[in-house]
Amino acid sequence: MTQPPAPGAFADRVVLVAGASSGVGAALAQAFAAADADVALFARSEAELARVAEACRQAGREALVVPGDVTRPDDCAALVERTVHSFGRLDTVVASAGLGMWARFDELSDTEVLRQLLDVNVLGVANVFLPALPHVRASRGMLVAISSVQGMVGVPGRSGYAASKHALQGLCDSLRLELRGTGVEVLTVMAHWVRGTNLRARALGPDGAPRGTAAAHRSRSAIDLDTLTRAVLAAVRHRKRRVFVPGYLRYLPLLAQVAPGLADRIVVRTMAREASTAPRG
Ligand SMILES: NC(=O)c1ccc[n+]([C@@H]2O[C@H](COP(=O)([O-])OP(=O)(O)OC[C@H]3O[C@@H](n4cnc5c(N)ncnc54)[C@H](OP(=O)(O)O)[C@@H]3O)[C@@H](O)[C@H]2O)c1
């Protein structure tokens, strides 16, 4: 298992987390603060952000709360401006704001659900990365996108989500190549299902409304937030371009290339098992 970063590993660094009010983003903000970074926290729910900020301050670091929406470019520009104004620099930008989907494509009455997923999961990342870029160039820092292995393989019942994460992968890979030689690295995090987040409960159903707790099953194979945050902080420290969590997930996209029929069967069987037997929690 990846070790937690040594205390002081991110001393004097400033980390901005978009989607910091719950789940992965909240856990990452606290993990960076515990490793001595100052943090800027962004999401729509100000009350939840205040709770996460308090936890970061308990670690002895500064935490700035900026409420806003990743689908609004002006909110994202203000977020970056306030972060740099408060802390004087910006080293790492973590784009964790995200939206899930829980419906078959043929259940949709129109493409509105897909538009919302692309708006948050793709444009929402671009809206945060774009104004942050000059500052991250100046610090030779990192852009981090919290993605999913669904950005590399298709998954039944998740077409809009997988499409958005595939698009996100294209954005991050292209940006990484554009930034070669600037000292900026772009990391995409290919995560498995994660316990302890709101993604499933808030996932959009076929009518565009969140499916609610009925959809909040958790796979037995889901990873915990601690495992994910350790892997992400280690990948940032080592300036990786991609990290799979857990590591064995890296074989699924490879298998999809060399034995696509087998990869399809594994994915379909996994999703069928999810739908029928997954425990709640
Ligand atoms: N959970 C998993 O199994 C899993 C697996 C692989 C990858 N991921 C990825 O991890 C990331 C975080 O998801 P999570 O599991 O932590 O889910 P989560 O608990 O629902 O967190 C989502 C975060 O995104 C924020 N957000 C959503 N829409 C937003 C908007 N329009 N503007 C600003 N913030 C917005 C939410 O805050 P507000 O509602 O307060 O705005 C919340 O802070 C996502 O990109 C997801 O795709 C999750």
The ligand as an SDF file (V2000), in Angstrom:
LIG
                    3D

 48 52  0  0  0  0  0  0  0  0999 V2000
  -16.9640    7.8140   -6.1880 N   0  0  0  0  0  0  0  0  0  0  0  0
  -16.4840    7.0250   -7.1310 C   0  0  0  0  0  0  0  0  0  0  0  0
  -16.7580    5.8210   -7.1630 O   0  0  0  0  0  0  0  0  0  0  0  0
  -15.5460    7.6020   -8.1660 C   0  0  0  0  0  0  0  0  0  0  0  0
  -14.7930    6.7070   -8.9690 C   0  0  0  0  0  0  0  0  0  0  0  0
  -13.9330    7.2280   -9.9400 C   0  0  0  0  0  0  0  0  0  0  0  0
  -13.8440    8.6050  -10.1160 C   0  0  0  0  0  0  0  0  0  0  0  0
  -14.6070    9.4340   -9.3380 N   0  0  0  0  0  0  0  0  0  0  0  0
  -14.5140   10.8800   -9.6050 C   0  0  0  0  0  0  0  0  0  0  0  0
  -14.1880   11.5660   -8.4240 O   0  0  0  0  0  0  0  0  0  0  0  0
  -14.6510   12.9150   -8.5310 C   0  0  0  0  0  0  0  0  0  0  0  0
  -15.3320   13.2980   -7.2430 C   0  0  0  0  0  0  0  0  0  0  0  0
  -16.4960   12.5120   -7.0720 O   0  0  0  0  0  0  0  0  0  0  0  0
  -16.9390   11.9430   -5.6470 P   0  0  0  0  0  0  0  0  0  0  0  0
  -17.0240   10.4770   -5.7650 O   0  0  0  0  0  0  0  0  0  0  0  0
  -16.1240   12.5450   -4.5810 O   0  0  0  0  0  0  0  0  0  0  0  0
  -18.4510   12.4720   -5.5960 O   0  0  0  0  0  0  0  0  0  0  0  0
  -19.1720   13.5320   -4.6360 P   0  0  0  0  0  0  0  0  0  0  0  0
  -19.0030   13.1580   -3.2130 O   0  0  0  0  0  0  0  0  0  0  0  0
  -20.5440   13.6670   -5.1860 O   0  0  0  0  0  0  0  0  0  0  0  0
  -18.3570   14.8800   -4.9020 O   0  0  0  0  0  0  0  0  0  0  0  0
  -18.5750   15.6780   -6.0290 C   0  0  0  0  0  0  0  0  0  0  0  0
  -18.0480   17.0650   -5.7560 C   0  0  0  0  0  0  0  0  0  0  0  0
  -18.2280   17.8390   -6.9310 O   0  0  0  0  0  0  0  0  0  0  0  0
  -18.8760   19.0570   -6.5890 C   0  0  0  0  0  0  0  0  0  0  0  0
  -19.6500   19.5160   -7.7130 N   0  0  0  0  0  0  0  0  0  0  0  0
  -20.5620   18.8490   -8.4450 C   0  0  0  0  0  0  0  0  0  0  0  0
  -21.0730   19.6490   -9.3930 N   0  0  0  0  0  0  0  0  0  0  0  0
  -20.4590   20.8460   -9.2560 C   0  0  0  0  0  0  0  0  0  0  0  0
  -20.5620   22.0970   -9.9210 C   0  0  0  0  0  0  0  0  0  0  0  0
  -21.4060   22.2710  -10.9540 N   0  0  0  0  0  0  0  0  0  0  0  0
  -19.7760   23.1210   -9.5160 N   0  0  0  0  0  0  0  0  0  0  0  0
  -18.9100   22.9600   -8.4760 C   0  0  0  0  0  0  0  0  0  0  0  0
  -18.7760   21.8030   -7.8090 N   0  0  0  0  0  0  0  0  0  0  0  0
  -19.5460   20.7720   -8.1900 C   0  0  0  0  0  0  0  0  0  0  0  0
  -19.7590   18.6930   -5.3790 C   0  0  0  0  0  0  0  0  0  0  0  0
  -20.0220   19.8350   -4.5920 O   0  0  0  0  0  0  0  0  0  0  0  0
  -21.3610   20.7250   -4.5980 P   0  0  0  0  0  0  0  0  0  0  0  0
  -22.5130   19.8300   -4.8600 O   0  0  0  0  0  0  0  0  0  0  0  0
  -21.3460   21.3620   -3.2320 O   0  0  0  0  0  0  0  0  0  0  0  0
  -21.1540   21.7430   -5.6820 O   0  0  0  0  0  0  0  0  0  0  0  0
  -18.7930   17.7720   -4.6270 C   0  0  0  0  0  0  0  0  0  0  0  0
  -17.8920   18.5470   -3.8830 O   0  0  0  0  0  0  0  0  0  0  0  0
  -15.5880   12.9540   -9.7550 C   0  0  0  0  0  0  0  0  0  0  0  0
  -14.9260   13.5750  -10.8300 O   0  0  0  0  0  0  0  0  0  0  0  0
  -15.8340   11.4850  -10.0520 C   0  0  0  0  0  0  0  0  0  0  0  0
  -16.0860   11.2760  -11.4160 O   0  0  0  0  0  0  0  0  0  0  0  0
  -15.4270    8.9840   -8.3620 C   0  0  0  0  0  0  0  0  0  0  0  0
  1  2  1  0
  2  3  2  0
  2  4  1  0
  4  5  1  0
  4 48  2  0
  5  6  2  0
  6  7  1  0
  7  8  2  0
  8  9  1  0
  8 48  1  0
  9 10  1  0
  9 46  1  0
 10 11  1  0
 11 12  1  0
 11 44  1  0
 12 13  1  0
 13 14  1  0
 14 15  2  0
 14 16  1  0
 14 17  1  0
 17 18  1  0
 18 19  2  0
 18 20  1  0
 18 21  1  0
 21 22  1  0
 22 23  1  0
 23 24  1  0
 23 42  1  0
 24 25  1  0
 25 26  1  0
 25 36  1  0
 26 27  1  0
 26 35  1  0
 27 28  2  0
 28 29  1  0
 29 30  1  0
 29 35  2  0
 30 31  1  0
 30 32  2  0
 32 33  1  0
 33 34  2  0
 34 35  1  0
 36 37  1  0
 36 42  1  0
 37 38  1  0
 38 39  2  0
 38 40  1  0
 38 41  1  0
 42 43  1  0
 44 45  1  0
 44 46  1  0
 46 47  1  0
M  CHG  2   8   1  16  -1
M  END
$$$$
